[in-house]
Structures are given as C-alpha cells and as structure tokens.
Amino acid sequence: MNDHDLSPETLPEMLHRHHATDTSIEAAESIDTTRLEQMILEDIELSGVWGMTQDDLLAMHQRYSYSSITARPAALKRKGLIYDSGERRLGKSGRRQAVLKATKFQALEKNDSDNGINSSTPAQ
C-alpha cells in the first residue's frame, strides 16, 4: 500500500446526518475511513489516465457495502487527491457516470491534450 497523506482524517461527524440516531452515529464512528480512502485512491491511481467510475469501484470491492465504497470519492476530492475528469461513461444502469482520476495524472493529461493526444482512449 502506498502511504499517501490522507490528512485531514475524515471525521465521523461527516459520515452521518446531523439528526442521526445513536446507532447511526456508532456505525459512523466504527468505520476506518482512512483505510477505505487509501484503498479507493490506490485503485483510481492504478487505473492511470483511463480513470474509474463508481461502478468500476463497486465491481472491485463487492465484499464492501455500497455506501462504504461510494462515499470515499467525495472525501478524496475534498482532499484534492482525485478529480472529476469531465469524462462520462455509461454505468450498469444505463446512466452516465463521472470518470474519476488521480490528480497526479492531471498535468500529464494536460500535456497530452496540448500535444493533440487523447490519453483517455485505451491503447489498442
């Protein structure tokens, strides 16, 4: 596992609603968000300039609950570690999904685009 700086830690208060029940608060406090964020960040980084959608992440982590996976990108975006590339792909539902990419590839993509290269198309 890479040791990314995932600071600041995602606080439990951000994982439940303001008027949550005591059981929801306990559940939020029991989640190791740092580990989950690290896992999702590594997946997105490994996807390179191709990026990943929510469906891609869910398919890779079927043993985790839906919300454990789908909530992580928002925290990673707030921390500036990933971004919405502006690209869209069809998900299983038939609806378009955002393609998420690691910010470390943002400059590379800009350079490719400046040179007329479409880095979001997989190599043949």
CORMO-V753899 format. One record per backbone hydrogen bond with DSSP energy under -0.5 kcal/mol. CO is the residue of the C=O (numbers start at 1). NH is the residue of the N-H. If there is no record, write none. Layout:
# CORMO-V753899
co:nh
CO:NH
CO:NH
This chain:
# CORMO-V753899
co:nh
2:4
4:6
9:11
11:14
12:15
13:16
17:20
21:25
22:26
23:27
24:28
25:29
26:30
27:30
27:31
28:31
31:33
32:36
33:37
34:38
35:39
36:40
37:41
38:42
39:43
40:44
41:45
42:46
43:47
45:48
47:50
48:51
52:100
53:57
54:58
55:59
56:60
57:61
59:62
61:64
65:69
66:69
66:70
67:71
69:72
69:73
71:75
72:76
73:77
74:78
75:79
76:81
76:82
77:80
81:103
83:85
83:101
87:99
89:97
91:94
95:91
97:89
98:100
99:85
100:52
101:83
102:105
103:106
103:107
105:109
106:110
107:111
108:112
109:113
110:114
111:115
112:117
113:116
117:119
118:121
120:122
